Amino acid sequence: MNHPQIHFSDRSAEIDLYQLQELFNLGAFWAKGRSIEDLGIAVANSEPVISIWDGEKLIGFARATSDGIYRATIWDVVIHPDYRGKRLGSKLVETVLSHPKVRWVERVYLMTTHQQEFYEKIGFETNSSTTMVLHNNQKVQEFQRAAVQELQPFPGK
């Protein structure tokens, strides 16, 4: 299958959120059912945002967040199922890694459930020392409420 129309973009404004939602629903079990509103927030708060297009069709996507010097995290790497096995995923991750916001950081993190071998080929290593996660659950909401109450001005001031 030859695709002469395939091109990469780093312009987050070009992302069609409806196509992105469809791509996630087709090719990313971990991202099914994300709302358009939430996708818009995630894209707006990420840099770089890299997409792959076959003409006008979104066929690949990845994004990262970074402080530009110490840490970056790659998120939401997905290739349309019809386009897998053509090294587009590797090229997508390499494009994210070469972006100025990511290129010079000390450590780049990512989370993956089933694709460890894929990322190892790119150079990632298993890292058992940073395996903690905090889910935004009831306990976190309690912390947030307490923090907001502490910021309230004292009565009479």
C-alpha positions as CSV (number, residue, x, y, z in Angstrom):
1,M,0.0,0.0,0.0
2,N,1.7,3.2,-1.2
3,H,0.6,6.5,0.3
4,P,2.3,9.4,-1.5
5,Q,0.0,11.9,0.4
6,I,1.4,11.1,3.9
7,H,2.8,14.1,5.7
8,F,3.7,15.0,9.3
9,S,2.6,18.2,11.0
10,D,3.6,20.0,14.2
11,R,0.7,22.5,14.0
12,S,-1.7,21.7,16.8
13,A,-4.2,24.1,15.4
14,E,-4.6,21.8,12.4
15,I,-5.9,18.9,14.6
16,D,-9.5,18.0,13.8
17,L,-10.7,16.9,17.2
18,Y,-13.5,14.8,15.7
19,Q,-10.9,12.9,13.6
20,L,-8.7,12.6,16.7
21,Q,-11.6,11.2,18.7
22,E,-12.3,8.7,15.9
23,L,-8.6,7.7,15.7
24,F,-8.5,7.0,19.4
25,N,-11.7,5.0,19.3
26,L,-10.3,2.9,16.4
27,G,-6.7,2.4,17.5
28,A,-6.2,3.1,21.2
29,F,-8.0,1.0,23.8
30,W,-6.8,3.3,26.5
31,A,-8.3,6.4,25.0
32,K,-11.7,5.3,23.9
33,G,-14.6,7.5,24.7
34,R,-12.6,10.7,25.3
35,S,-14.8,13.8,24.9
36,I,-14.1,16.5,22.2
37,E,-13.8,19.0,25.0
38,D,-11.2,17.0,26.9
39,L,-9.2,16.3,23.8
40,G,-9.2,20.1,23.0
41,I,-7.8,20.8,26.5
42,A,-5.1,18.1,26.2
43,V,-4.0,19.3,22.8
44,A,-3.9,23.0,23.9
45,N,-1.8,22.1,26.9
46,S,0.8,20.0,25.0
47,E,3.9,20.9,23.0
48,P,4.8,19.3,20.8
49,V,1.7,17.9,19.2
50,I,2.6,15.8,16.1
51,S,0.1,14.4,13.7
52,I,0.4,12.3,10.6
53,W,-2.0,12.8,7.7
54,D,-2.8,10.8,4.5
55,G,-4.2,13.7,2.5
56,E,-6.9,15.1,4.8
57,K,-7.3,12.0,6.9
58,L,-5.6,11.9,10.4
59,I,-3.7,8.6,10.6
60,G,-1.3,9.2,13.5
61,F,-0.9,11.3,16.6
62,A,1.3,11.9,19.6
63,R,1.8,14.7,22.0
64,A,4.2,15.6,24.8
65,T,4.5,17.9,27.8
66,S,7.8,19.2,28.9
67,D,9.6,21.7,31.1
68,G,12.2,22.1,28.4
69,I,15.2,21.1,30.5
70,Y,14.7,18.3,33.0
71,R,11.6,16.2,32.2
72,A,9.2,15.5,29.3
73,T,6.5,12.9,29.0
74,I,5.2,11.5,25.7
75,W,1.4,10.8,25.6
76,D,-1.2,9.3,23.3
77,V,0.9,7.7,20.6
78,V,-1.5,6.1,18.1
79,I,-1.4,5.0,14.5
80,H,-4.5,4.1,12.6
81,P,-4.8,0.3,12.4
82,D,-4.7,0.4,8.5
83,Y,-1.3,2.1,8.6
84,R,0.6,0.1,11.1
85,G,3.7,-1.8,10.2
86,K,5.1,0.9,8.0
87,R,7.5,2.5,10.5
88,L,5.1,5.5,10.9
89,G,4.9,4.9,14.7
90,S,8.7,5.0,15.0
91,K,9.0,8.1,12.9
92,L,6.2,9.7,14.9
93,V,8.0,9.1,18.3
94,E,11.3,10.2,16.8
95,T,9.7,13.4,15.6
96,V,8.4,14.1,19.1
97,L,11.9,13.4,20.5
98,S,13.6,15.7,18.1
99,H,11.3,18.7,18.9
100,P,13.2,21.6,20.7
101,K,10.9,21.2,23.8
102,V,11.9,17.6,24.2
103,R,15.3,17.2,22.5
104,W,17.5,18.4,25.3
105,V,15.7,17.2,28.5
106,E,17.5,14.9,30.9
107,R,14.7,12.3,30.9
108,V,11.7,11.5,28.6
109,Y,9.0,9.3,30.2
110,L,6.1,7.5,28.7
111,M,3.6,5.0,29.8
112,T,2.7,1.9,27.8
113,T,0.7,-1.2,28.5
114,H,1.6,-3.6,25.7
115,Q,4.2,-1.9,23.5
116,Q,7.4,-2.1,25.5
117,E,9.3,-3.9,22.7
118,F,8.3,-1.2,20.2
119,Y,9.7,1.6,22.5
120,E,12.8,-0.4,23.4
121,K,13.7,-0.4,19.7
122,I,13.7,3.4,19.8
123,G,15.9,3.5,22.9
124,F,13.5,3.6,25.9
125,E,14.3,1.4,28.9
126,T,12.1,-0.2,31.5
127,N,12.1,2.0,34.6
128,S,10.9,0.4,37.8
129,S,12.0,3.3,40.0
130,T,9.2,5.7,39.0
131,T,6.1,3.5,39.1
132,M,3.8,5.6,41.3
133,V,0.5,7.1,40.2
134,L,-2.1,9.2,41.9
135,H,-5.6,8.9,40.4
136,N,-7.7,11.9,40.7
137,N,-10.2,10.3,43.0
138,Q,-12.0,11.2,46.2
139,K,-8.8,11.6,48.3
140,V,-7.4,14.1,45.8
141,Q,-10.6,16.1,45.8
142,E,-10.5,16.3,49.6
143,F,-6.9,17.7,49.3
144,Q,-8.1,20.2,46.8
145,R,-11.0,21.4,48.9
146,A,-8.7,21.8,51.9
147,A,-6.3,23.8,49.9
148,V,-9.0,26.1,48.6
149,Q,-10.3,26.6,52.2
150,E,-6.8,27.5,53.4
151,L,-6.5,30.2,50.7
152,Q,-9.8,31.9,51.8
153,P,-9.2,35.2,53.5
154,F,-9.7,35.3,57.3
155,P,-13.0,36.7,58.4
156,G,-12.8,40.4,59.1
157,K,-9.7,41.0,57.0
